[in-house]
Amino acid sequence: MGQSFKNTERVNCPHCDRLYTTTYLESRHVPKCYLNPINLMECVVCDKPVKDYKNSKGTCSHSCSNKHTVRRARSTSYRTICFANHKKECIVCGEEKIVAVHHNDHDHDNTAPENLIPLCPTHHTYIHSRYKDEVQPVIDKFIKQFNALLV
């Protein structure tokens, strides 16, 4: 009735306990099994094994990936630093709905609160244009007042 195949015995993987033919298990699966101690990678968020260990960025799922990205972004975000130290409103006109963050020294690696200035998109554009002189005195005054509070 059925065809007889050579070496069709099925056995469980010693790492993940899934059932495979012996030839496939030994030649293909075991060397690549994600639970094999040689390949084992733990999720940086929840410590579960990462199935796609070759292509993963260290997380086991989309959910953990999102949590990891949010943690990393929060810890280094210049916007977070700015709004933790300054009110979320343009220092020139008081706009609160859309607020950009200007790096006063133009160095985006400098995330010191005194370097991060909340501005509306219009005044942020001004500071990067020929109208800079209309906004810079307000920024200088803001920085001076902020530094006075720190002392």
Protein Blocks (a to p, Z undefined) as FASTA:
>chain_A
ZZcdehiaccddfklopacdfklmmmmmmmmomklmkloccdfklopacfklmlpghiab
fklmmmmmmmmmmmmmmklmmmmmpccddfklopakbccdddfklpaklccfklpccddf
klmmmmmmmklmmmmmmmmmmmmmmmmmmZZ
